Amino acid sequence: MNPKALLAAVIIVLAVTSCGNTEPRGQMISEVYVVKSGDTLWQISEQYMAKNTGGPRDIREFYHGIIEVNSDSALKDRVPGDIRPGDKLVINYFVK
């Protein structure tokens, strides 16, 4: 095999296998949170980010993750981030 082709193949394999975080994050916990009057999605994200012990996560990951997980139920047909008292939000996080 051509040395340049071999090097290219190795680089591709390394790139594919190193994409994303391959470390175990621990056990995924899925909770249902009932939105209270005055809650914001950002505050709820902060609350659940504090519960996450499975590795560092950015608050934007929680915020957008909540929207994504609930887009077919509680947040269906709404502007992203629009929550209302009584909404039941599924929230996922990891614990070690």
Disulfide bonds with the S-S distance in Angstrom:
none
